């Protein structure tokens, strides 16, 4: 039995089930589904407005330490580790 997949319309945030007649388009390698043709038309005008860029993650203490170590040693392991 095939399960039905649900998607979120990026324009109106409505839940949409993917069927043969569901409005959809391909954007950046993914299929985007819409609740109506008007939402699809609005998306096609400026698709980047509907997706937020991923925020860069903050570095923790250990990552900052490793970055400083790599910068100080030029990426080479310390002499004690050779």
Secondary structure, DSSP 8 states (H G I E B T S, - for coil): -----EEE-TTT--EEE--TTS-EEEETTEEEE-SSHHHHHHHHH-GGGGS---------HHHHHHHHHHHHHTT---GGG-
